[in-house]
Amino acid sequence: MTRALLVLVLVASVALVAWGALRLRAARYAGGSAASRLLAMRQVAQEIVDLRARAERVSIGARPEQDTTARVLQAMTDAGVPRAAFKSLAPEADTPITRAADSGPPYHRQSFRLTMEPVDARQLGAFLAAWRSSQQVWTVERVELTHVAAGRGQQQDQDRYSARLTIAATYVADDTRKDPK
């Protein structure tokens, strides 16, 4: 009888240990799955933060102010870029953005092209940082760099560029100018 009781206790103990091992395995699997889901959610959250930081800005209401020369010169001053580097600022386009019919207010995109020469990579980076921090509506959409040829009798400087930037703003067009019918 004691032998049978001992075998019964031993079998019950093994069953409890086996059940505990199965529960531990399930808990480890659930923990690993939760950790991988947490990592995936962190990546998604970071992507959302990054996308929000890069979200296109739209001026609600009126067309953006036209004092772009003053804005550019102020950003150049803030960045430490000499004013002599300012070569030209020319409007490019003020065009409607085509969308599906009757899908909301009419958006327009206004842009201009800025040329700075000569600038080095540090100056251009400082200008772009100053521009981004001071301008909510105007965003740099394109940067073209070409090396500046050395003047006669000067040594070629590989870190001097002619920078052509396309800067644009998207705004809601004022549709009150339409003729009523």
PEFEN-V480368 format. One record per pair of residues at least 24 apart in sequence whose ideal C-beta (glycine too) atoms are under 10 Angstrom apart, sorted by the first residue. I is the first residue (numbers start at 1). J is the second residue. Records with the same first field share a line. If there is no record, write none. Layout:
I = J + J
This chain:
54 = 139
56 = 109 + 139 + 141 + 168 + 169 + 170
57 = 135 + 136 + 137 + 138 + 139 + 169 + 170 + 171
58 = 105 + 107 + 109 + 137 + 169 + 170 + 171 + 172
59 = 107 + 108 + 110 + 136 + 137 + 138 + 169 + 170 + 171 + 172
60 = 105 + 137 + 171 + 172
61 = 105 + 171 + 172 + 173 + 174
62 = 171 + 172 + 173 + 174
63 = 94 + 108 + 110 + 169 + 171 + 172 + 173 + 174
64 = 94 + 108 + 110 + 135 + 136 + 137 + 138 + 168 + 169 + 170 + 171
65 = 137 + 138 + 169
66 = 91 + 110 + 112
68 = 110 + 112 + 114 + 135 + 138 + 167 + 169
69 = 112 + 114
71 = 131 + 134 + 135 + 138 + 167
72 = 112 + 114 + 116 + 127 + 131 + 135 + 138 + 165 + 167
74 = 130 + 131 + 134 + 135
75 = 114 + 126 + 127 + 128 + 129 + 130 + 131 + 132 + 133 + 134 + 135 + 138
76 = 114 + 116 + 119 + 123 + 126 + 127 + 130 + 131
77 = 127 + 130
78 = 126 + 127 + 129 + 130 + 131 + 133 + 134
79 = 119 + 122 + 123 + 124 + 125 + 126 + 127 + 128 + 129 + 130 + 131
80 = 122 + 123 + 126 + 127 + 130
81 = 116 + 119 + 120 + 122 + 123 + 124 + 126 + 127 + 130 + 163
82 = 116 + 118 + 119 + 123
84 = 116 + 117 + 118
85 = 115 + 116 + 117 + 118 + 119 + 120 + 123 + 124 + 127 + 162 + 163
86 = 114 + 115 + 116 + 117 + 119
87 = 114 + 115 + 116 + 117 + 118 + 162 + 163 + 164
88 = 112 + 113 + 114 + 115 + 116 + 117 + 164
89 = 113 + 114 + 115 + 116 + 165 + 167
90 = 114 + 115
92 = 166 + 167 + 168
93 = 166 + 168
94 = 168 + 169 + 171 + 173
96 = 173
97 = 170 + 171 + 173
104 = 172
105 = 171 + 172 + 173 + 174 + 175
106 = 171 + 172 + 173 + 174 + 175 + 178
107 = 170 + 171 + 172 + 173
108 = 169 + 170 + 171 + 172 + 173 + 174
109 = 141 + 168 + 169 + 170 + 171
110 = 137 + 138 + 167 + 168 + 169 + 170 + 171
111 = 138 + 139 + 141 + 142 + 166 + 167 + 168 + 169 + 170
112 = 138 + 165 + 166 + 167 + 168 + 169
113 = 142 + 144 + 164 + 165 + 166 + 167
114 = 140 + 143 + 163 + 164 + 165 + 166 + 167
115 = 144 + 162 + 163 + 164 + 165
116 = 161 + 162 + 163 + 164 + 165
117 = 146 + 148 + 160 + 161 + 162 + 163 + 164
118 = 147 + 148 + 149 + 150 + 157 + 159 + 160 + 161 + 162 + 163
119 = 145 + 148 + 159 + 160 + 161 + 162 + 163
120 = 148 + 157 + 158 + 159 + 160 + 161 + 163
121 = 145 + 159 + 160 + 161 + 163
122 = 159
123 = 159 + 160 + 161 + 163
124 = 161 + 163 + 165
127 = 163 + 165
128 = 163 + 165
131 = 165 + 167
135 = 167 + 169
136 = 169
137 = 168 + 169 + 170 + 171
138 = 167 + 168 + 169 + 170
139 = 166 + 167 + 168 + 169 + 170
140 = 165 + 166 + 167 + 168
141 = 165 + 166 + 167 + 168
142 = 166 + 167 + 168
143 = 167
